[in-house]
């Protein structure tokens, strides 16, 4: 099949000559091997570089709210910035392949850190049916599929549903965000998540209200453990090495078994 792979490569190169591929951020022509971002823009992305470390800023958002095992975000999100254009294209610009590639990238960063150790499956934060129909895809599911390509973990899209198309949270306060996501999710298949360690995946984390609401619903399953992974982290959040006393130290528990 080498000839077929060569044929496809030549076909792709020919198509690139006729309709050049452009960087999603700067608009420059992409070189061979570059996906939707040129190398220059890729290196300028605001990476968090948390690498899933214990006590990082993402994990601390959930302390005192839900017991999670691990948490991480790949990029810092800044409104009206270069990186915000990337998120908008993924969410509203009919670019589902952006999600698959970015999901694989953030999984590759964590692959050798032990972040995925013991995780049984990936659960993307679901969209309401109306919004899914409007967009044609769930950006969180695309990210999850990218993570799955690297980790080979199954993606569960039918265990939890978003039963309310709640208004956007962009301009809401923290208290309004929490109220906005009350009773939004419902667990459909408790037996399918019982006893499992699930990785919840979403595009942007701000106050954590949506993720917390979904996690609380999923945690209604028997003996469910939860970790969190998002592409972006918006806003300012404190960080530090201390562990919250109510947080499950999953690394210690698993090492003792």
C-alpha positions as CSV (number, residue, x, y, z in Angstrom):
1,X,0.0,0.0,0.0
2,X,3.0,2.3,-0.1
3,X,2.0,3.4,-3.6
4,X,-1.4,4.4,-2.3
5,X,0.1,6.5,0.5
6,X,2.4,8.2,-2.0
7,X,-0.6,8.9,-4.3
8,X,-2.5,10.5,-1.5
9,X,0.5,12.6,-0.6
10,X,0.9,13.8,-4.1
11,X,-2.8,14.5,-4.4
12,X,-2.7,16.6,-1.2
13,X,0.3,18.5,-2.5
14,X,-1.5,19.2,-5.8
15,X,-4.6,20.4,-4.0
16,X,-2.4,22.7,-1.8
17,X,-1.0,24.3,-5.0
18,X,-4.5,24.9,-6.4
19,X,-6.0,26.0,-3.1
20,X,-3.2,26.9,-0.6
21,X,-3.9,26.1,3.0
22,X,-3.7,29.1,5.3
23,X,-2.8,29.4,9.0
24,X,-6.0,29.9,11.0
25,X,-4.4,32.7,13.0
26,X,-2.0,34.7,10.8
27,X,-3.3,33.7,7.4
28,X,0.2,32.7,6.1
29,X,0.5,29.8,3.7
30,X,1.1,26.6,5.6
31,X,4.1,24.4,4.9
32,X,4.2,20.7,4.5
33,X,3.6,19.0,7.8
34,X,1.8,22.0,9.4
35,X,-1.9,21.4,10.2
36,X,-4.1,24.5,10.6
37,X,-1.5,26.5,12.5
38,X,1.9,27.6,11.2
39,X,4.9,26.8,13.4
40,X,5.3,30.5,14.3
41,X,1.8,30.8,15.6
42,X,1.9,27.4,17.3
43,X,5.0,28.4,19.4
44,X,3.3,31.7,20.4
45,X,0.2,30.0,21.9
46,X,-0.2,30.8,25.6
47,X,0.4,27.3,27.0
48,X,-0.3,26.8,30.7
49,X,2.5,24.3,31.1
50,X,0.8,22.8,34.2
51,X,1.5,19.3,32.9
52,X,-1.2,18.0,35.2
53,X,0.8,18.8,38.3
54,X,-0.8,18.3,41.6
55,X,-2.4,21.4,43.1
56,X,-2.3,23.4,39.8
57,X,-4.7,26.3,39.2
58,X,-7.2,24.2,37.4
59,X,-7.4,21.6,40.2
60,X,-7.8,24.3,42.8
61,X,-11.0,25.7,41.1
62,X,-12.8,22.5,42.2
63,X,-11.5,22.3,45.8
64,X,-14.4,22.3,48.2
65,X,-16.8,21.8,45.4
66,X,-16.3,18.3,44.0
67,X,-13.6,15.7,44.8
68,X,-11.5,15.3,41.6
69,X,-8.5,13.2,41.0
70,X,-6.6,15.3,38.5
71,X,-7.2,18.4,36.4
72,X,-5.4,20.3,33.6
73,X,-5.9,22.9,31.0
74,X,-3.7,23.2,27.9
75,X,-3.9,26.9,27.0
76,X,-4.7,30.2,28.7
77,X,-7.7,31.9,27.2
78,X,-7.7,35.6,26.7
79,X,-10.8,37.4,25.2
80,X,-10.3,39.3,22.0
81,X,-6.8,37.9,21.5
82,X,-5.1,35.7,18.9
83,X,-6.0,32.5,20.9
84,X,-9.6,33.6,21.2
85,X,-9.9,33.4,17.4
86,X,-8.8,29.8,17.6
87,X,-11.5,29.0,20.1
88,X,-14.2,30.8,18.2
89,X,-13.3,29.0,15.0
90,X,-13.5,25.6,16.8
91,X,-16.8,26.4,18.5
92,X,-18.7,28.4,15.8
93,X,-16.6,28.3,12.6
94,X,-17.5,24.8,11.5
95,X,-13.9,23.5,12.1
96,X,-14.4,20.2,13.9
97,X,-11.0,19.0,12.8
98,X,-9.4,21.7,14.9
99,X,-10.8,20.0,17.9
100,X,-9.4,16.6,17.0
101,X,-5.9,18.0,16.4
102,X,-5.9,20.2,19.5
103,X,-7.2,17.3,21.6
104,X,-4.4,15.1,20.4
105,X,-1.9,17.9,21.1
106,X,-3.0,18.3,24.7
107,X,-3.0,14.6,25.3
108,X,0.5,14.2,23.8
109,X,1.7,16.8,26.3
110,X,0.3,14.7,29.2
111,X,1.1,11.3,27.9
112,X,4.3,10.7,29.9
113,X,3.2,12.5,33.1
114,X,0.9,9.8,34.5
115,X,-2.1,12.0,34.0
116,X,-4.1,9.3,32.2
117,X,-3.0,6.4,34.5
118,X,-6.1,4.5,35.8
119,X,-8.6,6.5,33.7
120,X,-11.2,4.2,32.1
121,X,-13.0,6.4,29.7
122,X,-13.5,10.0,28.4
123,X,-16.8,11.9,28.7
124,X,-17.1,15.1,26.7
125,X,-19.4,17.7,28.2
126,X,-22.6,17.4,26.1
127,X,-24.4,20.0,24.1
128,X,-28.2,20.4,24.1
129,X,-29.9,18.9,21.0
130,X,-30.8,22.3,19.6
131,X,-27.2,23.6,19.7
132,X,-25.8,20.4,18.4
133,X,-28.2,20.6,15.4
134,X,-27.2,24.3,14.8
135,X,-23.4,23.7,15.0
136,X,-23.4,20.2,13.5
137,X,-20.9,18.9,16.0
138,X,-19.9,19.1,19.7
139,X,-16.6,20.8,20.0
140,X,-15.9,19.0,23.3
141,X,-16.5,15.7,21.7
142,X,-14.0,16.6,18.9
143,X,-11.4,17.4,21.6
144,X,-12.3,14.1,23.3
145,X,-11.8,12.2,20.0
146,X,-8.4,13.8,19.7
147,X,-7.4,12.8,23.2
148,X,-8.6,9.2,22.4
149,X,-6.3,9.0,19.4
150,X,-3.3,9.4,21.7
151,X,-4.6,7.5,24.8
152,X,-6.7,4.8,23.1
153,X,-9.4,5.4,25.7
154,X,-13.0,5.0,24.8
155,X,-15.2,8.1,24.4
156,X,-18.6,7.8,26.0
157,X,-21.1,10.2,24.4
158,X,-24.4,8.6,25.7
159,X,-24.0,8.3,29.5
160,X,-24.9,11.9,30.3
161,X,-27.1,14.4,28.4
162,X,-27.7,18.1,28.5
163,X,-31.4,18.4,28.8
164,X,-31.6,22.2,29.0
165,X,-30.2,24.6,26.4
166,X,-29.2,27.2,29.0
167,X,-28.2,30.7,27.9
168,X,-24.6,31.4,27.2
169,X,-22.5,32.2,30.3
170,X,-20.1,34.7,28.7
171,X,-21.4,37.8,30.5
172,X,-22.7,36.2,33.7
173,X,-21.3,36.6,37.2
174,X,-20.0,33.6,39.1
175,X,-23.3,33.3,41.1
176,X,-25.3,33.7,37.9
177,X,-23.2,31.0,36.2
178,X,-23.9,28.5,39.0
179,X,-27.6,29.2,38.8
180,X,-27.6,29.0,35.0
181,X,-26.4,25.4,35.0
182,X,-28.6,24.0,37.7
183,X,-30.5,20.8,36.6
184,X,-29.0,21.2,33.1
185,X,-27.5,17.6,32.9
186,X,-28.9,14.2,33.6
187,X,-27.2,10.9,34.0
188,X,-28.6,8.4,31.4
189,X,-26.6,5.2,32.1
190,X,-25.5,4.9,35.8
191,X,-24.5,1.3,35.3
192,X,-22.1,2.2,32.5
193,X,-20.1,4.6,34.7
194,X,-20.2,2.6,38.0
195,X,-16.8,2.0,39.4
196,X,-15.0,3.9,36.6
197,X,-12.5,6.7,36.6
198,X,-13.9,9.2,34.0
199,X,-12.1,12.1,32.3
200,X,-14.5,15.0,31.6
201,X,-13.4,17.1,28.6
202,X,-14.5,20.6,27.6
203,X,-13.3,23.5,25.6
204,X,-13.1,26.4,28.1
205,X,-13.0,26.5,31.9
206,X,-13.8,29.8,33.5
207,X,-15.5,29.5,37.0
208,X,-16.0,25.7,36.7
209,X,-19.7,26.0,37.1
210,X,-20.6,23.9,34.0
211,X,-18.0,21.3,34.7
212,X,-19.0,21.1,38.3
213,X,-22.7,20.6,37.4
214,X,-21.8,17.8,34.9
215,X,-19.4,16.2,37.3
216,X,-22.0,16.2,40.1
217,X,-24.5,14.4,37.8
218,X,-22.0,11.9,36.6
219,X,-20.9,11.2,40.2
220,X,-24.4,9.9,41.0
221,X,-23.1,6.7,39.5
222,X,-21.8,4.2,42.0
223,X,-18.1,4.7,43.0
224,X,-17.3,7.1,40.2
225,X,-13.9,8.9,40.1
226,X,-13.6,12.1,38.1
227,X,-10.7,14.0,36.4
228,X,-10.9,17.1,34.3
229,X,-9.2,18.2,31.1
230,X,-10.0,21.4,29.1
231,X,-8.4,23.1,26.1
232,X,-8.6,26.5,27.6
233,X,-8.5,28.2,31.0
234,X,-10.1,31.7,31.2
235,X,-9.8,34.3,34.0
236,X,-7.3,34.5,36.8
237,X,-7.0,31.6,39.2
238,X,-4.7,31.1,42.2
239,X,-2.2,28.3,42.3
240,X,-0.1,26.6,44.9
241,X,1.4,23.2,46.0
242,X,-1.0,22.5,48.9
243,X,-3.7,19.9,48.7
244,X,-7.2,20.7,49.8
245,X,-8.2,18.4,52.6
246,X,-11.4,17.4,50.9
247,X,-9.7,16.5,47.6
248,X,-9.1,12.8,46.9
249,X,-5.3,12.1,46.6
250,X,-5.8,9.5,43.8
251,X,-2.0,9.1,43.2
252,X,-1.5,7.9,46.8
253,X,-4.6,5.7,46.7
254,X,-3.5,3.9,43.5
255,X,0.1,3.5,44.6
256,X,-1.1,1.7,47.8
257,X,-3.2,-0.8,45.9
